[in-house]
Amino acid sequence: MNTLCDRMPHTAAFPRALGTGLIIRSAEPIDRPRIAAFIDEYESILSRFRTDSTVTAMGRAEYGGRFDFPDWAGALFDLYDRLADATGNAIDPCVGEDLIRLGYDAAYSFTIADDADARLGSVHGRPTWRGDVERHGTTLITRRPVHLDFGACGKGYLVDLLAERLTHSPGQSAERLANRSGQTKRSPELLIDAGGDLTVRSSQPITIALEDPADATRAVGTAAVSNGSCCASAPSRRHWQASGRIRLHHLINAIDGRPSDSVAATWVTVAADAAPHPTALADGLATALFVADPNTLAGRFPFSCAVLRPDRTAVFSRGFPGELFVRPA
């Protein structure tokens, strides 16, 4: 049996990408400068932590404005439309303003704003994706400051865009290409790991450790993926104690603007051919499971999942390619 290193001998690391780092393993040589340039372009458009980004400009626009995004952003906006609909607007990129008020701002102050209790969430008049962002394709029009945060899907979406660039030369479709005999040609073997958001194209299943949210040195389960994406979400990797108050984290219900406390961790898998951008979908659903019922989401999207609850019980969907070492709920 060939090892992972045999099948994917080329490696490139981007330690500062999206704040968590990104590692690529590939059967084909990796054009590192080209990939680094696209990561920088992506962050210069969508990162609320960069002073020069488009979304930062939107947050500074006192009277709003017209903001043009690249064509590649269209599918990301479409996915947020679908997630907002499926969750009753509990997923909303305008949650960036709530995160800022809770202290998860560009300066990482981790200090709650004095007016947070009266201003958090759409219930207190915070701008919303549906109500305050007028969309025309990849052009967004606003009439007041809007603080967007694409963290629910953005990291996974970057993984998908990079996978397209790594497995297809410029000008080719993102779909698998037919060879001369009429059979489909499998994409080169590839693994992209962006801090818990993975896409895998492998001739052999790759076993993934599912991190215990209570102890990052331990696994609470495993999953095996050969041709698809697996994304995890948990408060444990991004939480803070603000001004002696309760522990806060980034998994926010956009309606009330408060961190969800009913789920400890989620893992979502999406098959490579189940969605145009499977890692973005898995990433978004891993967050949506903190604020929405799994059965409701299952009626809208193709995925499998495992959900760990705070009491250390777990629920699984049919077809989840792994197991958790805890008792079922």
Phi and psi in degrees as a GROMACS rama.xvg file:
@    title "Ramachandran Plot"
@    xaxis  label "Phi"
@    yaxis  label "Psi"
@TYPE xy
-69.5569  140.7  ASN-2
-79.9655  168.885  THR-3
-58.8734  -40.3019  LEU-4
-65.4485  -33.0383  CYS-5
-68.7228  -42.2162  ASP-6
-78.2246  -30.6567  ARG-7
-131.982  76.7977  MET-8
-77.8607  -13.5045  PRO-9
-98.2403  131.205  HIS-10
-132.856  141.503  THR-11
-143.053  134.879  ALA-12
-115.356  141.831  ALA-13
-128.109  81.6112  PHE-14
-64.8465  -20.6889  PRO-15
-104.284  3.265  ARG-16
-64.509  124.806  ALA-17
56.052  22.7699  LEU-18
79.4916  -9.75287  GLY-19
-118.702  -17.3916  THR-20
90.9939  156.897  GLY-21
-146.878  135.574  LEU-22
-125.242  134.135  ILE-23
-118.434  131.912  ILE-24
-120.495  135.942  ARG-25
-147.844  150.825  SER-26
-74.3736  -21.2852  ALA-27
-108.428  154.305  GLU-28
-56.841  145.329  PRO-29
-104.861  124.136  ILE-30
-80.5717  85.8618  ASP-31
-60.5033  -45.0403  ARG-32
-59.9457  -38.4759  PRO-33
-66.3446  -42.4982  ARG-34
-67.0157  -43.4896  ILE-35
-61.3451  -38.5215  ALA-36
-65.592  -38.7409  ALA-37
-71.7624  -38.1218  PHE-38
-58.651  -42.8565  ILE-39
-64.5101  -41.7129  ASP-40
-60.7142  -44.709  GLU-41
-59.6417  -47.7718  TYR-42
-67.4729  -33.67  GLU-43
-68.6234  -15.9451  SER-44
-97.7852  -46.918  ILE-45
-107.625  -11.1749  LEU-46
-82.1667  124.227  SER-47
-80.4953  -2.71643  ARG-48
-95.0844  -3.2075  PHE-49
-103.694  131.156  ARG-50
-68.4002  -21.1455  THR-51
-100.28  9.42707  ASP-52
-82.581  160.935  SER-53
-64.8485  -41.8366  THR-54
-68.5005  -30.2988  VAL-55
-66.0612  -39.8317  THR-56
-61.4539  -36.8246  ALA-57
-64.2136  -38.5266  MET-58
-70.764  -21.0289  GLY-59
-94.5497  -8.9007  ARG-60
-78.7305  102.021  ALA-61
-57.7879  -37.583  GLU-62
-113.146  19.0731  TYR-63
76.1815  -164.114  GLY-64
167.126  -171.688  GLY-65
-108.784  125.798  ARG-66
-127.854  118.75  PHE-67
-95.8026  126.375  ASP-68
-107.532  158.944  PHE-69
-64.0984  160.867  PRO-70
-58.0946  -33.663  ASP-71
-66.1465  -14.071  TRP-72
-78.3545  -14.4129  ALA-73
-58.541  -45.835  GLY-74
-66.7812  -31.1271  ALA-75
-66.2927  -44.6829  LEU-76
-62.5859  -39.9103  PHE-77
-59.19  -43.0186  ASP-78
-64.7164  -40.1242  LEU-79
-65.1334  -34.8399  TYR-80
-58.1693  -46.2387  ASP-81
-67.9012  -41.1395  ARG-82
-68.6023  -37.6353  LEU-83
-61.4521  -43.9961  ALA-84
-62.9377  -44.7763  ASP-85
-70.3743  -24.9062  ALA-86
-107.781  9.69332  THR-87
61.7972  35.1349  GLY-88
71.52  16.3776  ASN-89
-71.6316  -24.0945  ALA-90
-102.072  122.92  ILE-91
-158.702  123.091  ASP-92
-63.0505  -15.5681  PRO-93
-71.7522  -0.234649  CYS-94
-63.6139  -10.7787  VAL-95
-53.9299  -36.3841  GLY-96
-66.3445  -37.9007  GLU-97
-64.0066  -43.473  ASP-98
-62.0988  -38.1043  LEU-99
-64.3612  -44.5864  ILE-100
-64.6145  -28.9509  ARG-101
-84.5026  -2.01154  LEU-102
104.408  -4.77303  GLY-103
-91.9358  69.9498  TYR-104
-104.968  -177.854  ASP-105
-63.4304  -25.074  ALA-106
-92.3116  -0.159074  ALA-107
52.0172  49.4738  TYR-108
-73.2061  -29.9711  SER-109
51.6358  38.7589  PHE-110
-121.182  123.504  THR-111
-72.0749  134.172  ILE-112
-65.5357  146.316  ALA-113
-59.1674  -31.9733  ASP-114
-97.579  15.2433  ASP-115
-57.9582  -48.4941  ALA-116
-56.8088  -33.2238  ASP-117
-92.2389  -4.40455  ALA-118
-123.363  -9.95989  ARG-119
-70.4451  141.376  LEU-120
81.3323  162.535  GLY-121
-65.7926  -23.5653  SER-122
-65.4089  -19.0167  VAL-123
-107.199  19.1952  HIS-124
89.3069  8.62105  GLY-125
-63.1995  140.702  ARG-126
-51.8536  150.773  PRO-127
-126.445  155.858  THR-128
-59.7982  -41.0695  TRP-129
-79.3214  -35.9169  ARG-130
-94.7897  -23.9772  GLY-131
-123.388  -0.566781  ASP-132
-121.423  107.786  VAL-133
-86.5441  124.139  GLU-134
-112.113  131.308  ARG-135
-128.61  90.0331  HIS-136
64.7089  -115.095  GLY-137
-106.069  17.9931  THR-138
-105.144  127.482  THR-139
-111.584  134.042  LEU-140
-119.968  129.613  ILE-141
-127.924  164.745  THR-142
-126.564  7.52994  ARG-143
-158.949  170.898  ARG-144
-60.7129  133.781  PRO-145
-131.132  124.436  VAL-146
-103.441  102.242  HIS-147
-89.1159  143.169  LEU-148
-133.471  115.901  ASP-149
-98.7799  25.0499  PHE-150
-64.7526  -26.0814  GLY-151
-63.6577  -39.0227  ALA-152
-122.958  -15.851  CYS-153
-63.6034  -38.3139  GLY-154
-68.3122  -43.7372  LYS-155
-63.58  -35.9003  GLY-156
-67.0483  -39.3224  TYR-157
-60.9323  -41.8881  LEU-158
-57.4052  -44.1829  VAL-159
-63.6307  -43.7784  ASP-160
-64.6248  -37.559  LEU-161
-67.7867  -40.5076  LEU-162
-60.1302  -40.7837  ALA-163
-61.8976  -42.2496  GLU-164
-71.1309  -27.2677  ARG-165
-85.6661  -27.2562  LEU-166
-102.668  -7.60715  THR-167
-138.221  136.468  HIS-168
-74.984  161.161  SER-169
-54.1401  135.799  PRO-170
94.5163  -15.2992  GLY-171
-84.6118  155.956  GLN-172
-71.5184  154.56  SER-173
-72.9539  -11.2471  ALA-174
-77.6365  158.943  GLU-175
-62.8542  143.95  ARG-176
-95.2055  144.674  LEU-177
-83.7246  138.245  ALA-178
-87.8348  -177.064  ASN-179
-67.5201  -23.5934  ARG-180
-85.0412  -0.751686  SER-181
91.0116  -1.98779  GLY-182
-88.898  154.546  GLN-183
-75.2591  146.729  THR-184
-105.17  122.783  LYS-185
-70.5023  139.258  ARG-186
-64.0785  153.14  SER-187
-58.1205  150.085  PRO-188
-63.9432  139.325  GLU-189
-156.387  143.342  LEU-190
-139.61  124.341  LEU-191
-121.751  125.45  ILE-192
-120.236  113.854  ASP-193
-116.591  69.9702  ALA-194
57.0561  51.8252  GLY-195
103.155  -9.89861  GLY-196
-110.651  114.755  ASP-197
-124.712  144.449  LEU-198
-122.803  140.588  THR-199
-131.238  131.024  VAL-200
-128.732  98.697  ARG-201
-141.92  142.464  SER-202
-72.7898  -15.9274  SER-203
-129.944  142.515  GLN-204
-58.6765  141.608  PRO-205
-108.643  125.867  ILE-206
-84.4117  129.103  THR-207
-114.434  128.3  ILE-208
-77.8096  135.55  ALA-209
-98.8952  110.97  LEU-210
-66.1988  135.736  GLU-211
-71.6848  119.842  ASP-212
-65.6632  -16.2749  PRO-213
-91.2612  -12.4491  ALA-214
-158.457  102.063  ASP-215
-65.611  -11.0499  ALA-216
-87.2772  -4.66294  THR-217
-121.695  156.785  ARG-218
-103.012  141.47  ALA-219
-102.657  -0.518235  VAL-220
174.911  -175.235  GLY-221
-140.393  157.751  THR-222
-140.131  153.011  ALA-223
-122.733  125.053  ALA-224
-131.057  135.618  VAL-225
-120.262  -30.069  SER-226
-148.791  77.047  ASN-227
172.875  -162.491  GLY-228
-127.356  147.95  SER-229
-135.765  125.096  CYS-230
-129.017  143.485  CYS-231
-120.202  153.634  ALA-232
-146.179  138.819  SER-233
-163.509  149.571  ALA-234
-67.7622  -19.298  PRO-235
-62.2615  -28.3729  SER-236
-87.6874  -13.3775  ARG-237
-148.305  80.203  ARG-238
-140.533  163.487  HIS-239
-156.855  155.984  TRP-240
-103.999  117.826  GLN-241
-109.013  117.062  ALA-242
52.3117  38.5526  SER-243
73.825  5.42009  GLY-244
-90.7035  -171.292  ARG-245
-61.351  155.626  ILE-246
-65.77  131.477  ARG-247
-109.252  159.201  LEU-248
-150.591  176.808  HIS-249
-89.5567  -4.05437  HIS-250
-90.0022  92.351  LEU-251
-105.068  139.439  ILE-252
-83.4627  116.595  ASN-253
-67.7017  -15.2196  ALA-254
-75.1892  -48.9764  ILE-255
-103.503  -4.52428  ASP-256
72.0188  18.3067  GLY-257
-115.86  149.803  ARG-258
-61.1424  139.697  PRO-259
-74.0868  139.778  SER-260
-123.312  12.0443  ASP-261
-98.9816  -4.55207  SER-262
-134.961  139.855  VAL-263
-94.9993  -35.5463  ALA-264
-166.262  153.796  ALA-265
-135.818  150.969  THR-266
-135.727  132.823  TRP-267
-130.023  135.49  VAL-268
-119.408  142.371  THR-269
-134.838  128.192  VAL-270
-65.3573  149.027  ALA-271
-59.3285  -33.7924  ALA-272
-97.5286  9.93182  ASP-273
-88.0249  -17.8601  ALA-274
-155.252  151.406  ALA-275
-60.0874  -33.0916  PRO-276
-132.339  79.315  HIS-277
-65.2397  -32.8107  PRO-278
-73.3928  -39.2371  THR-279
-61.0368  -41.8335  ALA-280
-65.6765  -46.0673  LEU-281
-61.81  -40.2728  ALA-282
-62.5723  -48.4664  ASP-283
-64.0899  -38.9926  GLY-284
-71.5684  -32.5291  LEU-285
-61.1089  -33.1617  ALA-286
-79.2899  -42.0445  THR-287
-60.7206  -30.0502  ALA-288
-66.1313  -14.372  LEU-289
-78.6726  -18.8402  PHE-290
-129.675  2.4754  VAL-291
-142.868  157.191  ALA-292
-72.6176  131.963  ASP-293
-57.1666  -37.4918  PRO-294
-66.5813  -35.7247  ASN-295
-64.7704  -44.4704  THR-296
-65.7195  -36.4854  LEU-297
-64.493  -25.1115  ALA-298
-77.1061  -8.68864  GLY-299
-114.408  -27.4287  ARG-300
-135.862  151.234  PHE-301
-89.6732  108.928  PRO-302
-162.43  167.513  PHE-303
-127.408  157.243  SER-304
-155.123  163.028  CYS-305
-131.785  138.567  ALA-306
-126.757  122.291  VAL-307
-99.3665  128.48  LEU-308
-94.4203  162.803  ARG-309
-58.98  -25.9792  PRO-310
-84.8109  8.83334  ASP-311
72.7572  19.3419  ARG-312
-95.2289  160.716  THR-313
-137.416  152.207  ALA-314
-123.999  147.007  VAL-315
-127.858  149.455  PHE-316
-91.1866  157.705  SER-317
-62.4919  131.919  ARG-318
92.8585  -0.200834  GLY-319
-62.9383  126.289  PHE-320
-84.7801  50.5844  PRO-321
-173.733  -167.56  GLY-322
-149.181  154.858  GLU-323
-113.511  143.42  LEU-324
-88.556  48.6365  PHE-325
-135.646  169.695  VAL-326
-79.3958  146.174  ARG-327
-70.3667  152.174  PRO-328
